């Protein structure tokens, strides 16, 4: 098992030499519901615990990766997974860090509820389902401008055109790469785009109603 250096640092910080934030994080996992994306889950945990959201986001990136890796490799048990993780951390540890039996036992006790968390398991799988698409939405904005129309040799515009550039940013490669594209729109195009989005929202809301009738848990 390979664990990136920055992930190792956070694992040591939170689970090998833990502090009060570790207990708060683990406790929160039992209270918060699974989310459609890690950012929403991070906000819920930060609100519940008072831990800085950025710290929660960094840790979630690590533990969600571990949960996904354990599922991917179909390790026989969480104990086997914890043993492999601990061995990696001990191998790459600095000379001033202690990885004795006491540290191992403490690490196992703290990581076990994380690897066994249903909230993390569901969130991790939901994130993978979305990320399996070639492109996933990241952000958008519109840039609006007026352009003059000149005819012949005159310097006074004969007319003006209002254009809107729709900028869409997207993730690809499992959200590891960020790309973007631009589309020029006029007023009629904006109406067409608005209708398409409103239609998608109507279908989304209808599907939520269907899910409610069937008592299906839809992630938000």
C-alpha angles and dihedrals in degrees: 000000000000121000121187115245094244090051090050090053092054093045091053092045095050104031111019097043098018128183135192091286090066093060091046092051094049092046091050092055088065092053108039124077124238114270137211093240136016093248093063091047091048091054092050092050093045091051092048097046106027090234114144108268093229090057090050092049092052092050093045090054088057100043094042088053090051093048090050092047093050090051092045095052092041092223112197095241144353088252090061090049093049090049091054093046093048092049091054092049092047093047094053096037124123123250091254094058124091121219102173129141092278091054090047093052092047091048093050092049092053100040097045095074090045095054089043095049112125089200092059094042094053094042091048093052093045090051091050092050091055094041092052088074115094092241132017126191118261108165144322141201138172127234113202128195145158119234124197123231114218123192130198111334098324122126095203113088113246090204143343134237124209112214133180124204113208109207115199122187119196142179123235136173094046091315091302095113129050122209136169143197137190129223124190115226136184126200094276091049090054090056091050091049092047091052091050093051093045089050091052090050091051091052091046092052091047091052089051089056091050090049091050092053089052092044089240118163108231117193116234 
